[in-house]
């Protein structure tokens, strides 16, 4: 059975400041659910060396302020009272990544012989996938599938332009060289991802892609632009510049997994 403890304002400090590794999820009044709930419950049953906890933020204002909770569910990973990483609106796949981070941290901690060696750089080296710095700079468009969309698009540390296309689509072929050029020009600032709708119908259905090409822009797990039809190079360039400088609200924003949009203004 899942072994998840419920924390309140009265006892959460004692737990989170303990030397034990902790995964704590703060929620609003709906609690944890979906694929994250399944993964969190399963992990709590399998990893008895890690404390799994839940805090109802709406009922515990002290804990809410301590963790700077906004409106969305957040997963926080702690070790020896220090926050290692947090993930807003976590997915099920975030749970094993958090556990791997904890295990690597403990392993590194056990191997330290020099007290002056800082732990944080070692954590970053062991877990590049959860870093805010991209492991590779994509100078060309990358292929994204139903299975890799979350990792390469939603969890991308830089903004992503997604091109929904198909081999038989003439306008899609016309757009392709423009995107190749822009991927090289803006390498390291944005990622350009291509989704073949014939091979990845799950994504096409999820985002209700009715015609192609459809261009979608995602930043910090949030759809900020989506439009069907081929665009000229100057329009792409203008949208990309806006995407790079756009600041996505941290509270109350609409997310890509919720399939809602807040379009960028076109000039």
C-alpha positions as CSV (number, residue, x, y, z in Angstrom):
1,X,0.0,0.0,0.0
2,X,1.2,3.6,-0.7
3,X,3.0,5.1,2.3
4,X,2.3,8.8,2.0
5,X,2.1,11.0,5.0
6,X,-0.1,14.1,5.3
7,X,1.7,17.2,6.7
8,X,0.2,20.3,8.3
9,X,1.4,23.6,9.5
10,X,2.0,22.0,12.9
11,X,4.4,19.3,11.8
12,X,5.8,20.0,8.3
13,X,9.0,21.8,9.4
14,X,10.2,18.9,11.5
15,X,9.8,16.6,8.6
16,X,11.3,18.7,5.8
17,X,14.2,19.8,8.0
18,X,15.1,16.2,8.8
19,X,18.2,14.5,7.3
20,X,16.0,12.1,5.3
21,X,15.3,12.6,1.6
22,X,11.8,13.8,1.0
23,X,9.4,14.2,-1.9
24,X,6.6,16.5,-0.9
25,X,3.7,17.5,-3.1
26,X,1.7,20.6,-2.4
27,X,-1.8,20.8,-3.8
28,X,-4.9,22.9,-3.9
29,X,-8.2,21.6,-2.9
30,X,-8.4,18.9,-5.6
31,X,-5.4,17.0,-4.3
32,X,-3.0,14.9,-6.5
33,X,-4.5,13.1,-9.5
34,X,-3.9,11.6,-12.9
35,X,-0.7,9.9,-14.0
36,X,1.3,11.8,-11.3
37,X,-0.9,10.4,-8.6
38,X,-0.3,6.8,-9.9
39,X,3.4,7.3,-10.1
40,X,3.7,9.0,-6.7
41,X,1.7,6.3,-5.0
42,X,3.7,3.5,-6.7
43,X,7.0,5.1,-5.8
44,X,6.0,5.6,-2.1
45,X,5.4,1.9,-1.9
46,X,8.7,0.9,-3.6
47,X,11.1,3.4,-2.0
48,X,10.9,3.1,1.8
49,X,14.1,5.0,2.3
50,X,12.4,8.1,1.0
51,X,9.7,10.1,2.8
52,X,6.7,10.8,0.6
53,X,4.4,13.6,1.9
54,X,1.4,15.6,0.8
55,X,0.4,19.1,2.0
56,X,-3.0,20.7,1.3
57,X,-1.7,24.2,0.7
58,X,-5.1,25.8,0.9
59,X,-5.6,24.6,4.5
60,X,-2.0,25.2,5.7
61,X,-1.0,28.9,5.1
62,X,2.4,28.6,6.9
63,X,3.5,25.7,4.7
64,X,2.1,27.5,1.6
65,X,4.3,30.5,2.4
66,X,7.3,28.4,3.2
67,X,7.2,26.7,-0.2
68,X,6.0,29.8,-2.1
69,X,3.1,27.8,-3.4
70,X,1.0,29.5,-6.2
71,X,-2.1,27.9,-7.6
72,X,-0.8,24.8,-9.3
73,X,0.4,21.5,-7.8
74,X,4.1,21.5,-7.2
75,X,6.5,18.6,-6.4
76,X,9.5,19.6,-4.2
77,X,12.5,17.3,-3.6
78,X,14.5,17.9,-0.4
79,X,17.6,16.3,1.2
80,X,18.9,17.3,4.6
81,X,16.5,20.2,4.7
82,X,17.8,21.6,1.4
83,X,15.6,21.9,-1.7
84,X,17.2,20.0,-4.6
85,X,14.6,20.7,-7.3
86,X,10.9,21.6,-7.7
87,X,8.5,20.8,-10.5
88,X,5.3,22.8,-11.1
89,X,2.4,20.8,-12.5
90,X,4.4,17.6,-12.3
91,X,3.8,14.7,-14.6
92,X,4.2,11.0,-13.7
93,X,7.6,10.9,-15.3
94,X,8.9,13.6,-12.9
95,X,8.7,11.2,-10.0
96,X,11.4,8.7,-11.1
97,X,13.6,11.6,-12.1
98,X,13.2,13.1,-8.7
99,X,14.0,9.8,-7.1
100,X,17.1,9.4,-9.3
101,X,18.2,12.9,-8.2
102,X,17.9,12.0,-4.6
103,X,19.8,8.7,-5.0
104,X,22.6,10.4,-6.9
105,X,22.8,13.1,-4.3
106,X,23.1,10.5,-1.4
107,X,25.7,8.6,-3.4
108,X,27.8,11.7,-4.0
109,X,27.4,12.8,-0.4
110,X,28.7,9.4,0.8
111,X,31.7,9.7,-1.4
112,X,32.7,13.2,-0.4
113,X,36.0,13.4,1.6
114,X,36.7,17.1,1.3
115,X,34.2,19.2,3.3
116,X,34.9,22.2,1.0
117,X,33.6,20.4,-2.1
118,X,30.1,21.8,-2.9
119,X,27.3,19.3,-3.4
120,X,25.2,21.3,-5.8
121,X,27.6,21.1,-8.9
122,X,27.7,17.3,-8.4
123,X,23.9,17.1,-8.4
124,X,23.8,19.1,-11.7
125,X,26.4,16.8,-13.3
126,X,24.5,13.7,-12.3
127,X,21.1,14.9,-13.5
128,X,21.4,17.0,-16.7
129,X,17.9,16.2,-17.8
130,X,16.5,18.2,-14.9
131,X,18.9,21.2,-15.3
132,X,17.8,24.5,-16.7
133,X,20.7,24.4,-19.1
134,X,20.2,22.4,-22.3
135,X,22.5,19.5,-22.7
136,X,22.8,20.0,-26.5
137,X,22.2,22.9,-28.7
138,X,19.9,22.0,-31.6
139,X,21.2,23.6,-34.8
140,X,18.6,21.7,-36.9
141,X,14.9,20.8,-36.4
142,X,14.4,17.7,-34.3
143,X,11.9,15.0,-34.8
144,X,9.3,14.6,-32.0
145,X,6.9,11.7,-31.5
146,X,4.0,10.9,-29.2
147,X,6.5,9.2,-26.8
148,X,9.1,12.0,-26.8
149,X,6.9,15.1,-26.8
150,X,6.9,15.6,-23.0
151,X,10.7,15.2,-22.7
152,X,11.7,17.3,-25.8
153,X,9.0,19.9,-25.9
154,X,7.2,20.3,-22.5
155,X,10.3,19.8,-20.5
156,X,12.6,21.8,-22.8
157,X,14.7,24.3,-21.0
158,X,14.3,26.7,-23.9
159,X,11.2,27.8,-25.9
160,X,10.0,25.4,-28.7
161,X,8.4,26.0,-32.1
162,X,6.5,22.9,-33.1
163,X,5.7,22.2,-36.8
164,X,2.9,19.7,-37.4
165,X,3.4,18.4,-40.9
166,X,3.1,15.4,-43.3
167,X,5.1,14.2,-46.2
168,X,2.3,14.7,-48.7
169,X,1.7,18.3,-47.7
170,X,3.0,20.8,-50.2
171,X,2.9,23.9,-47.9
172,X,4.7,21.8,-45.3
173,X,7.5,21.2,-47.7
174,X,7.6,24.9,-48.5
175,X,8.0,25.8,-44.8
176,X,10.7,23.2,-44.2
177,X,13.8,25.1,-45.5
178,X,12.7,28.2,-43.7
179,X,12.6,26.3,-40.4
180,X,16.0,24.7,-41.2
181,X,17.5,28.1,-41.6
182,X,15.9,29.5,-38.4
183,X,16.9,26.5,-36.3
184,X,20.5,27.2,-37.2
185,X,20.2,31.0,-36.7
186,X,18.5,30.7,-33.3
187,X,20.4,27.6,-32.0
188,X,20.5,27.7,-28.2
189,X,17.7,30.2,-28.0
190,X,14.8,28.1,-29.3
191,X,14.2,24.5,-30.3
192,X,12.3,23.7,-33.5
193,X,10.5,20.4,-33.3
194,X,8.7,18.6,-36.2
195,X,5.7,16.3,-35.6
196,X,4.6,14.0,-38.5
197,X,0.9,13.9,-37.9
198,X,0.5,10.7,-39.9
199,X,2.8,8.8,-37.5
200,X,1.8,10.6,-34.3
201,X,-2.0,10.8,-34.4
202,X,-2.1,11.0,-30.6
203,X,-0.5,14.4,-30.5
204,X,-2.6,15.6,-33.5
205,X,-5.8,14.6,-31.7
206,X,-4.7,15.9,-28.4
207,X,-4.0,19.4,-29.7
208,X,-6.9,19.2,-32.2
209,X,-4.6,19.8,-35.3
210,X,-7.2,19.9,-38.1
211,X,-5.0,21.2,-40.9
212,X,-1.3,21.3,-41.7
213,X,1.1,22.9,-41.4
214,X,0.1,24.0,-37.9
215,X,2.6,26.0,-36.1
216,X,2.6,25.9,-32.3
217,X,4.9,27.7,-29.8
218,X,5.4,26.5,-26.3
219,X,7.4,28.1,-23.5
220,X,7.6,26.9,-19.9
221,X,5.0,24.1,-20.6
222,X,2.6,26.8,-21.9
223,X,1.1,27.2,-25.4
224,X,1.6,30.8,-26.3
225,X,0.8,30.6,-30.0
226,X,-1.0,28.2,-32.3
227,X,-2.0,28.8,-35.9
228,X,-2.7,26.7,-39.0
229,X,-1.1,27.6,-42.4
230,X,2.3,28.3,-43.9
231,X,4.0,31.5,-42.7
232,X,6.6,33.6,-44.6
233,X,10.1,33.8,-43.1
234,X,9.6,37.4,-41.8
235,X,6.5,36.3,-39.8
236,X,8.4,33.3,-38.4
237,X,11.3,35.5,-37.4
238,X,9.0,38.0,-35.7
239,X,7.2,35.3,-33.7
240,X,10.4,33.7,-32.6
241,X,11.8,37.1,-31.4
242,X,8.6,37.6,-29.4
243,X,8.7,34.0,-28.0
244,X,12.3,34.5,-26.8
245,X,11.5,37.6,-24.8
246,X,8.0,36.6,-23.7
247,X,7.5,36.2,-19.9
248,X,5.1,33.5,-19.0
249,X,3.1,34.2,-15.8
250,X,4.0,31.7,-13.0
251,X,0.6,31.6,-11.4
252,X,-2.7,31.0,-13.1
253,X,-1.2,30.4,-16.6
254,X,-2.7,27.9,-19.0
255,X,-0.5,25.0,-19.8
256,X,0.3,22.9,-22.9
257,X,-0.9,19.7,-21.2
258,X,-4.3,21.5,-20.7
259,X,-4.4,22.2,-24.4
260,X,-5.3,25.9,-24.0
261,X,-3.6,28.8,-25.7
262,X,-2.7,32.5,-25.2
263,X,-1.5,33.7,-28.6
264,X,1.4,35.9,-29.1
265,X,0.5,39.2,-30.8
266,X,1.5,39.3,-34.4
267,X,2.9,42.5,-35.8
